[in-house]
Amino acid sequence: MYTYNDFDEAFVRNRVAQFRAQVERRIDGSLTEDEFKPLRLMNGLYLQLHAYMLRVAVPYGTLNSAQMRQLAFIADKWDKGYGHFTTRQNIQYNWPELRDVPDMLDALADVGMHAIQTSGNTIRNVTADHFAGAAADEIEDPRPVAELLRQWSTDHPEFQFLPRKFKIAVTGSSTDRAVTKAHDIGLRMVRNEAGEPGFEVIIGGGLGRTPMVGKVIRDFLPREDLLPYCEAIVSVYNVLGRRDNKYKARIKITVHENGLDVMRDKIEAAFAEKKAQFDGVDQELLAGIEQHFAAPTFKTADTAGYEAARLANPAFRSWTDTNLSAHKADGYAIVSISIKKHGNTPGDATSDQMRVMADLAERYGHNELRISHEQNVILPHVHKSDLHAIYTALREADLATANIGLISDIIACPGMDYCALATARSIPVAQEIAERFEELKLEHEVGPLKIKISGCINACGHHHVGHIGILGLDRAGVENYQITLGGDGSEDATIGERAGPGFSSEDIVPAIERLVLGYIEMRESPEETFLSAYRRLGMAPFKAVLYPSEEKANAA
């Protein structure tokens, strides 16, 4: 993984010193909160319902053990002993004291981390496939490109005050695990007819109050053209994007209002100029970055013990069935660690759990961890002979829940428990759904099913692309939860369709139970997933299950 050089170190340290002085001025009253706001947002510091919140960047979701241990240390010293992993592969601390934030940032800098551009109308943390560099279906590891984009976008003088925030995601696989079509720029690695790797470039995706699936603006962009082309996209948006209405300021609206053909013409013209200006400097930089991402030296060992343990231990076998993915190296697996034990807050990990995961990565996982946009933690390189030892350690740390991809592996934003923008709670709904299906012992029978919950229309929980999406709203001071069906965040991205009237906080979990039990009755076989059944049958039968009284009234 990438290691800071002298320039990176000096840049981050100078930024921390600058912010320390700004914090001191806020505390002594020299700055009002309104004056301080743009300064703190540039450094990832929000003011939430109850306290400040610091959002720390985890570029393209990649961490080493020392960094994870430092996150645990920060949680203990300056927060309440835990952190919250987000859908942008970041970590948030919800309870810091303002006077302590500069010390937190210094501690992050000690291990090559920061909170720069995790907020504001700028290019945010660049995200990537959480299996990058390990996945069996990958064309190339996309993280060197993601790191190039990170370095280019950090403190870019032209792009610090864009019309609105700007998000980029990249994947090196045909299987889209990075939700690229819901981003301002989505980059999917593909091959041309000559077999050369390049990128399908997608623009104008996004969720929020106006959800849109991104549109392909280039079917194939040569790898060496990527950075000037991205700069062309952002520079055109910076000129055309609306600043009169923040709700219409994202690039998805710019594309919609101007049309894809107009945007393409302007971007291609800007690209021609930008490419000449870059003159290959970016490729020299990329070549240096790539050296940081060499694959580890994979070991060779007998896997007979792993197979024997699977046969002897049903709980271990269940965990391996759900929490492992195919690795590109023989004898290896990708381990997804669920931090969504039934009834727990999705995305929360205690400092002790962070240390356990750091230790396992160091001992068994080539010193690498990943944060997924689904709010779990990944050990990307694990030999199968070590899996039973890892499982045993995870079980002792309350981290061995076998539910990856199942109904309790819920994405949920912090909602009204923390967020000043939220209009309803998300966390209790996620907890109650997970507990209900654990009680029913139906989770494995239901099979793959993605539930995503947002506590407001900003859609930080990605509810629009959930197979079942839940949106919490305020209706005359009462929490009301709308359900959407058929959303998909994969390479076949689809925005879910609203099922009908919303449900109260007391009725939303029973409604989800009816919906899932109805799906089990309607599916053609246990192999037909919820999403496949919905696409085959359409909304009507699912709506009838959700609103039985309405169905009876229509029949009468």
QUIHU-V343529 format. One record per residue. SS is DSSP state (@ for helix, = for strand, . for the rest). PSI is psi as a letter, one per 30 degrees, with the letter a starting at -180 (NA if undefined). OMEGA is omega in whole degrees, -180 to 180 (none if undefined). Layout:
BEGIN
ss: [SS	SS]
psi: [PSI	PSI]
omega: [OMEGA	OMEGA]
END
This chain:
BEGIN
ss: [.	.	.	.	.	@	@	@	@	@	@	@	@	@	@	@	@	@	@	@	@	@	@	@	@	@	@	.	.	.	.	.	@	@	@	@	@	@	@	@	@	.	.	.	=	=	=	.	.	.	.	=	=	=	=	=	.	.	@	@	@	=	=	.	@	@	@	@	@	@	@	@	@	@	@	@	@	@	.	.	.	=	=	=	=	.	.	.	.	.	=	=	=	=	=	=	.	@	@	@	@	@	@	@	@	@	@	@	@	.	.	.	.	.	.	.	.	.	.	.	.	.	=	.	.	.	=	=	.	.	.	.	.	.	=	.	.	=	.	.	.	.	@	@	@	@	@	@	@	@	@	@	@	.	.	.	.	.	.	.	.	.	.	.	.	=	.	=	=	=	=	.	=	.	.	.	.	.	.	@	@	@	.	.	=	=	=	=	=	=	=	.	.	.	.	.	=	=	=	=	=	=	=	.	.	=	.	.	.	.	.	=	.	.	=	=	=	=	=	=	=	=	@	@	@	@	@	@	@	@	@	@	@	@	@	@	@	@	@	@	.	.	.	.	.	@	@	@	.	.	@	@	@	@	@	@	@	@	.	@	@	@	@	@	@	@	@	@	@	@	@	@	@	@	@	@	@	@	.	.	@	@	@	@	@	@	@	@	@	@	@	@	@	.	.	.	.	.	.	.	.	.	.	@	@	@	@	@	@	@	@	@	.	@	@	@	@	@	@	@	@	@	@	=	=	=	=	.	.	.	.	=	=	=	=	=	=	.	.	.	.	.	.	.	.	.	.	=	=	=	@	@	@	@	@	@	@	@	@	@	@	@	@	@	.	.	.	.	=	=	=	.	.	.	.	.	=	=	=	=	=	=	=	@	@	@	@	@	@	@	@	@	@	@	@	@	.	.	.	.	.	.	.	.	.	.	.	.	.	.	=	=	.	.	@	@	@	.	.	.	.	.	.	.	.	.	@	@	@	@	@	@	@	@	@	@	@	@	@	@	.	.	@	@	@	@	.	.	.	.	=	=	=	=	.	.	.	.	.	.	.	.	@	@	@	.	.	=	=	=	=	=	=	=	=	.	.	=	=	=	=	=	=	=	=	.	.	=	.	.	.	.	.	=	.	.	=	=	.	.	.	.	=	=	.	.	.	@	@	@	@	@	@	@	@	@	@	@	@	@	@	@	.	.	.	.	.	.	.	@	@	@	@	@	@	@	@	.	@	@	@	@	@	@	@	@	.	@	@	@	@	@	@	@	@	.]
psi: [l	k	k	k	a	e	e	e	e	e	e	e	e	e	e	e	e	e	e	e	e	e	e	e	e	e	e	g	g	f	k	l	e	e	e	f	e	f	e	e	e	f	g	g	k	l	j	a	e	f	l	l	k	k	j	k	k	i	k	g	g	k	l	l	e	e	e	e	e	e	e	e	e	e	e	e	e	g	b	g	g	l	l	j	k	l	f	g	g	l	k	k	k	f	h	l	k	e	f	f	e	e	e	e	e	e	e	e	f	f	g	h	l	a	g	k	h	g	l	l	i	a	j	a	k	k	l	l	k	f	g	k	f	f	k	f	g	k	e	l	j	f	e	e	e	e	e	e	e	e	e	e	f	j	g	k	f	f	g	f	i	l	e	l	l	k	k	k	k	k	k	g	l	f	j	j	g	g	h	e	f	g	l	e	k	k	j	j	k	l	k	a	f	f	g	k	k	a	k	k	k	k	l	g	l	l	b	a	f	i	k	k	k	l	k	k	f	k	e	k	k	k	e	f	f	e	e	e	e	e	e	e	e	e	e	e	e	e	e	f	k	k	g	f	j	f	f	g	f	l	f	e	e	e	e	e	e	f	k	e	e	e	e	e	e	e	e	e	e	e	e	e	e	e	e	e	e	e	h	f	e	e	e	e	e	e	e	e	e	f	f	f	g	k	k	l	j	k	l	k	l	k	g	e	e	e	e	e	e	e	e	f	j	e	e	e	e	e	e	e	e	e	g	k	l	k	l	f	k	k	f	l	l	k	k	j	j	k	h	h	k	k	f	l	k	k	f	k	k	l	e	e	e	e	e	e	e	e	e	e	e	e	e	f	g	g	h	k	l	k	k	l	f	g	h	l	k	k	j	f	j	k	k	f	f	f	e	e	e	e	e	e	e	e	e	f	g	h	g	g	k	i	g	k	f	a	f	f	i	k	k	k	l	f	a	f	f	e	k	f	f	k	f	l	k	e	e	e	e	e	e	e	e	e	e	e	f	e	e	f	h	f	e	e	e	e	a	k	k	j	k	k	k	k	g	l	f	f	h	f	g	h	f	f	g	k	e	j	k	k	j	k	l	k	j	h	g	k	k	k	j	k	k	k	k	g	l	k	g	a	f	h	k	k	k	l	k	k	e	a	l	l	l	l	f	f	f	e	e	e	e	e	e	e	e	e	e	e	e	e	e	f	l	e	l	f	f	j	l	e	e	e	e	e	e	e	f	a	e	e	e	e	e	e	e	e	i	e	e	e	e	e	e	e	e	NA]
omega: [-175	178	-179	170	-176	179	179	-178	-179	-179	-177	180	178	179	178	180	178	-178	177	178	179	177	179	179	177	-177	-179	175	179	176	171	178	178	178	-178	-172	-179	180	-180	-180	177	-180	172	-178	180	170	-176	-176	-171	-173	169	175	178	179	-176	-180	168	-173	-177	171	-172	178	166	-174	-180	179	178	178	179	175	177	178	179	179	-179	-172	-171	179	-176	173	176	174	-178	178	-169	180	172	176	176	169	180	172	-169	-172	-179	169	-176	-177	-177	-173	177	177	176	-180	176	178	175	-179	178	-179	176	178	-179	178	-177	176	169	175	176	-179	-176	179	-175	178	178	-178	-177	171	-178	174	-176	180	-178	-171	-180	-176	-173	174	176	173	-178	-173	174	177	178	178	175	179	178	-179	180	-173	-176	-180	176	-171	-178	-168	178	-180	177	177	-180	179	-172	-172	-178	176	-176	176	178	-173	174	174	-173	176	-177	179	-173	-176	175	-178	177	168	173	-178	180	-179	179	174	175	-176	178	-180	-179	179	175	-175	161	-176	-178	176	170	173	178	-178	179	-175	177	-175	179	172	-178	-178	180	179	173	177	179	176	178	-176	-176	180	-169	-174	177	179	177	177	177	179	-175	180	176	177	-178	179	-174	-175	-176	175	-179	-176	-175	179	178	-172	-178	-177	178	178	177	178	-178	-175	-178	-178	-177	-178	178	179	-179	-180	-179	-180	180	178	178	-180	180	178	-176	-177	179	-179	-180	174	174	-179	180	180	175	178	-180	179	177	179	-176	180	180	-173	176	179	177	176	-177	-178	175	180	180	179	-178	179	177	-179	179	179	177	-179	-174	-171	-178	-180	177	179	178	179	180	179	-174	-168	177	176	-175	179	-178	-178	179	177	-178	175	171	-178	172	179	179	171	-179	172	-176	179	178	177	179	177	-179	173	178	178	178	179	177	-180	177	-180	177	180	180	178	-179	-175	-171	-168	177	173	179	170	175	170	-180	176	177	172	172	-179	-173	163	-169	-175	180	176	-175	179	-179	-172	-178	177	178	179	-179	179	179	180	179	-180	-180	-177	-174	179	-176	-174	-179	179	-178	-168	180	176	-169	168	178	174	179	176	-172	174	-178	-164	180	-179	-172	178	179	178	176	-172	-179	179	178	-180	-177	177	-180	-179	-179	-177	170	177	-179	-178	-177	-169	-178	176	179	179	-175	-179	-178	173	-179	-173	174	180	174	-173	179	168	177	176	175	-174	-178	-177	172	171	166	178	179	179	178	-179	175	177	180	177	-179	178	-179	-173	176	178	171	-176	172	177	-177	-180	-176	177	175	-170	-179	174	-179	-179	180	-175	-177	-179	-180	-178	176	179	178	-173	-173	-179	174	178	178	178	178	-177	-177	177	176	177	-180	179	-174	-174	-178	180	177	-180	-180	-178	177	-178	179	179	179	-180	179	-171	-176	-173	-166	-177	178	177	179	178	-178	-175	-175	-180	178	179	179	180	179	-180	180	none]
END
